[in-house]
Amino acid sequence: MKRLLFLPVFMVFSLLTTAQQRPNIILFLVDDMGWQDCSLPFWKEKTALNKKYHTPNMERLAAEGMKFTNAYGAPVCTPSRTALLTGMSPAHLRITNWTAPAKNSNTDREDDQFAPADWNINGLSPVPGIQNTAYATPFPRLLKEAGYYTIHVGKAHWGAVGTPGANPYNMGFMVNIAGHAAGSPQSYWASQNYGNFPKQQPRAQAVPDLEQYFGTDTFLTEALTLEALKALEEPVKRKQPFYLNMAHYAVHTPIMADERFIKKYLDAGLDSTEAAYATLVEGMDKSLGDIMDYLERKDIDKNTVIIFMSDNGGLSLAPERGGKAHTQNLPLRAGKGSVYEGGIREPMIVKYPGITKPATTADQYVIIEDFFPTILEMAGVKKYQTIQQPDGRSFMPVLKNPGWKDDTRDLVWHFPNKWVKDDGPGINYFSAIRKGNWKLVYSIRSGKTELYNLDEDIGEAKDLSAQYPAKVSELRSLLGFRLKSWNAPMPVDKKTKQPAAWP
């Protein structure tokens, strides 16, 4: 939809009247939360990891809505978050790694084999002509133009400092609380002013806008929740439909204990790091419950959609996490930064009153760029115009029928970057594609492929490429076709000075 200017009064009134009949929409987005980081199982059985965490409000939301067992994001945060806002695959956006707080700063690490790919290191831009950015139309702008009151709370991380994409107001949000260019908080503790240290130049990760909580015992997750509820008062009073982008910094590093919950995890025998991590999870879950309670108190819960999602898989690196590396998302393989399931499969729940049936489960695979067309469809925004051609597909058919299936669709992940110093399982220079239950993993570094049947082998332990060469050929060709058609970035071989080979 084009920006509406100088509309006659009767048209404005008609637009607002129609908008008031639309549902409120809350996207509850968690940072770095793994598929297993909750007491709600997203697999066929409850696991030891599910028993480790305490998330009663996720269980409550799932009992009132629909649980998705095959929901996906990108391996790291900025690609997921910009894909969500634009409906485009990260490979198509050419935003394939996280953006740095500093402008024109490439976050790729140095590598012996490859020079960095030519990706959009400054992230997403809602205005044209910004160097090293993807120019696209974010859906909050379309919601705002359609009469929604748009609120962003928490982590943004869509663009580098000094670019339009770093500022949520430029993305179509009418209210912004604590969203800026940084991808993590300097501190979760109000006793440390969330990283705004006295007599020091503010650090890039210092969380803005929360001065009233400085020096108190209000954990960051709680402060953001309190501010979100305050911001909702205005549209609720106006009876205006709202979109709340509730984007917590939790459970991203630094892993810091929320003292409200720590004792029971230490008493259960968790090491100090994992106990602190579990408190980040529980604090996030309390926030979800507080928001659900608020909706009920205001008697708007029956006209409010809640979408719960994480941006990428759970961190599984040592020593940032306790325990053995790459075991924190079992039975899924690896974790954040990987194209294996542990790095990309997410906990997702949708409650849409009148549409989703309570306590239902959907096995259809969906991906984070699908949120763009789905949220606009929920809001009744139909005739809109965008700069980009979205890749995502609405999952409204699944919400209406949890048994709805489409095994012909393919999903693509592309990470032509060096995220961490040392290569790990599916980490640094990998691509992947899923179609039906089949998944192909492609190493950009070696050119080798692996094939897995996720229905039979969710842990990606048994490579079937030797047994099914025709399936390997089919998926490898399809992956190459997608990446070429999007002109996806590829790293440059230092010896030949040429981009790495397509799959």
Secondary structure, DSSP 8 states (H G I E B T S, - for coil): -----S--HHHHHHHHHHHHTS-EEEEEEESS--TTSSSS--SSS--HHHHH---HHHHHHHHHSEEEEEEE--SSHHHHHHHHHH---HHHHT--S---SSTT-------SSEE-----TTBEESSS--TT-EE---HHHHHHHTT-EEEEEE---SB-TTSGGG-GGGGT-SEEES-SS-SS-S-S-GGGGGG--TTS---TT---S-GGGTTSS--HHHHHHHHHHHHHHHHHHHT--EEEEEE--TTSSS----TTTHHHHHHTT--HHHHHHHHHHHHHHHHHHHHHHHHHHTT-GGGEEEEEEESS-----TTTSSSSTT-TTTTS-S-TTBSSHHHHEEEEEEE-TTTS-TTEEE-S-EEGGGHHHHHHHHTT--S---SS-------HHHHH-TT----S-EEEEEE-S--SSS-BTTBSSEEEEEETTEEEEEETTT--EEEEETTT-TT--S--TTT-HHHHHHHHHHHHHHHHHTT----EETTT-SB----
